Amino acid sequence: MEKNAKIFVAGHRGLVGSAILKNLQEKGYKNFVLRTHKELDLCNQLAVTRFFDEEKPEYVFLSAAFVGGIIANSLYRADFIYRNLQIQNNVIYNSYRTGVKKLLFLGSTCIYPRDARQPMDENVLLTSPLEYTNEPYAIAKIAGLKMCESFNLQYGTNYIAVMPTNLYGPNDNFDLERSHVLPALIRKICLGRYLETGNWSAIRSDLNKRPVESVNGESSEKDILAILNKYGVRKTEKGNVQVEIWGTGSPMREFLWSEEMADACVFVMENIDFEDLKPKNTKEIRNCHINIGTGKEISIGDVARLIKKTAGFEGDLYFNADKPDGTMKKLTDVSKLNALGWHHKIDIEEGVQKMIDWYNNN
């Protein structure tokens, strides 16, 4: 990419997009075209068409998506498949139509089968059934990946799909209903710490910044305690504070600091083309996407205990086995990315400390 090229970062205020934008700025790129969701609804075909006609970006990072954790995936199945398909179709097609030089499509490692061999390399895609809880989202992301691949093969475009593992970092979503597991754990355990120390100013400040349903920092103490209890932060009859966590705590997960994901994405856009990813000596071109991760895993229980220790929470962690665990094991094989020349540097212990510091300061 040329340093003065016009770059569209779709979803630049989210966890993924904000990290990519920051990385690009730090590397000297200056010519950005950015729109908030209010300014440009990527689900609106006419609006997206008009945007591409007027702005004509040269490079596109498609990081905008409708995302959430296991609760949201269970509740909003139609939204997860419909909205994500709309966003992808509109942005990828209009990129082709207006001659975008290169596009990076960001998916997720949830595209892989529930019982895929571990660690999961790119070739296990579509080899067996998906995890039920996130099937609609996964199917949408698989469609986006295949759309990029198909446009490349039919029209000679240069669209690359990357599949990051579980991400966490600055500007994460801490909504207790819709967030992914790590930010949800951090917020609940931090709230548990405030509750056990009687730090009501911190609790009210937290709820003012991020209201839960209709409850904010101005609500009554009774209403605040009720909403915290609903989402698993409560005082027990013995007087200690308990934080409830969905599932047994035994599923294994891989976590990647979002700013490192962004660095990998910019590295791919600067150095890798679709032609570099095509398999050789075969008529069937598939699975040209790239996993982005650490290749290391930790159980949900252990990451919860790490957050508890780092945050200074002295209460109890209660693993509710009546709630779903989701996929039991989801470790990526990142040998393709490593062979291309990129490796991660921040491990989970350092990342959790950075994440808690960011959360408390923002």
Buried (B, 14 or more C-beta within 10 A) or exposed (E): BEEEBBBBBBBBBBBBBBBBBBBBEEEEBEBBBBBEEEEBBBBBBEBBBEBBEEBEBBBBBBBBBBBBBBBBBBEBBEBBBBBBBBBBBBBBBBBBEBEBBBBBBBBBBBBBBBBBBBBBBBBBBBEEEBBBBBBBBBBBBBBBBBBBBBBBBEEEBBBBBBBBBBBBBBBBBBBBBBBBBBBBBBBBBBBBBBBBEEBEEBBBEBBEEBBBEEBBBEBEEEBBBEBBEBBBBBBEEEEEBBBBBBBBBBBBBBBBBBBBBBBBBBBBBEEBEBEEBBEEEEEEBBBBBBBBBBBBBBBBBBBBBBBBEBBEBEBBBBBEEEBBBBBBBBBBBBEBBEEBEBEBEBEBEEBBBBBBEBBEEE
